[in-house]
Amino acid sequence: GAVVSQHPSWVICKSGTSVKIECRSLDFQATTMFWYRQFPKQSLMLMATSNEGSKATYEQGVEKDKFLINHASLTLSTLTVTSAHPEDSSFYICSAHLAGQRGNSPLHFGNGTRLTVT
Amino acid sequence: SQQGEEDPQALSIQEGENATMNCSYKTSINNLQWYRQNSGRGLVHLILIRSNEREKHSGRLRVTLDTSKKSSSLLITASRAADTASYFCATVQGGSEKLVFGKGTKLTVNP
């Protein structure tokens, strides 16, 4: 149980285009999802907290107009990288708690999306 | 911001040996969690230890927590080649639900 599906697993796009990444909780409801970014051989950096039915909360230094987050239902959050540039190339990973379980429970992660901007 | 700092950054051992990874953190925590990441994949939760616990076991994994020293260790006993991965500690700070990850230890288990 507690499976998080992330799609696509990899994407290559041209500079200036936008890319949408989907994160779905397949067998549980997630009122909150977390989006992380990971550079090669580095740790995960929290980008934003996605809240169902309300605006996302962005971490300091993350441009909310560049990384658009929508959490329209209890099982789907999307991250759109707008006007992508080569420096946006990275590994993006989403995660979620089971609904009702917050900081004292494990996070369930998707398998990540490798974004390459050419 | 980074909270946990793992040590060592990289560890290479032979199959059958034990692997110990350490994690230090800076602020008060609700719990500390260990995750595993295979190359190019998402993270898999291993163990969660609460701030009032000192030790926890799960199969070949043993985690300790010393809140006075703000440190934790992950021991993998009788390692296998399949244990090759990066291991991260992560903490939830008091009053927050955000999980903040350390830099990770890259473990290589040679067959």
Boltz contact constraints between the chains, C-beta under 6 A:
constraints:
  - contact:
      token1: [A, 43]
      token2: [B, 101]
      max_distance: 6.0
  - contact:
      token1: [A, 43]
      token2: [B, 103]
      max_distance: 6.0
  - contact:
      token1: [A, 43]
      token2: [B, 104]
      max_distance: 6.0
  - contact:
      token1: [A, 44]
      token2: [B, 101]
      max_distance: 6.0
  - contact:
      token1: [A, 93]
      token2: [B, 42]
      max_distance: 6.0
  - contact:
      token1: [A, 102]
      token2: [B, 97]
      max_distance: 6.0
  - contact:
      token1: [A, 103]
      token2: [B, 30]
      max_distance: 6.0
  - contact:
      token1: [A, 103]
      token2: [B, 92]
      max_distance: 6.0
  - contact:
      token1: [A, 103]
      token2: [B, 97]
      max_distance: 6.0
  - contact:
      token1: [A, 104]
      token2: [B, 31]
      max_distance: 6.0
  - contact:
      token1: [A, 106]
      token2: [B, 45]
      max_distance: 6.0
  - contact:
      token1: [A, 106]
      token2: [B, 48]
      max_distance: 6.0
  - contact:
      token1: [A, 107]
      token2: [B, 99]
      max_distance: 6.0
  - contact:
      token1: [A, 109]
      token2: [B, 42]
      max_distance: 6.0
  - contact:
      token1: [A, 109]
      token2: [B, 43]
      max_distance: 6.0
  - contact:
      token1: [A, 110]
      token2: [B, 42]
      max_distance: 6.0
  - contact:
      token1: [A, 111]
      token2: [B, 41]
      max_distance: 6.0
  - contact:
      token1: [A, 111]
      token2: [B, 42]
      max_distance: 6.0
  - contact:
      token1: [A, 112]
      token2: [B, 42]
      max_distance: 6.0
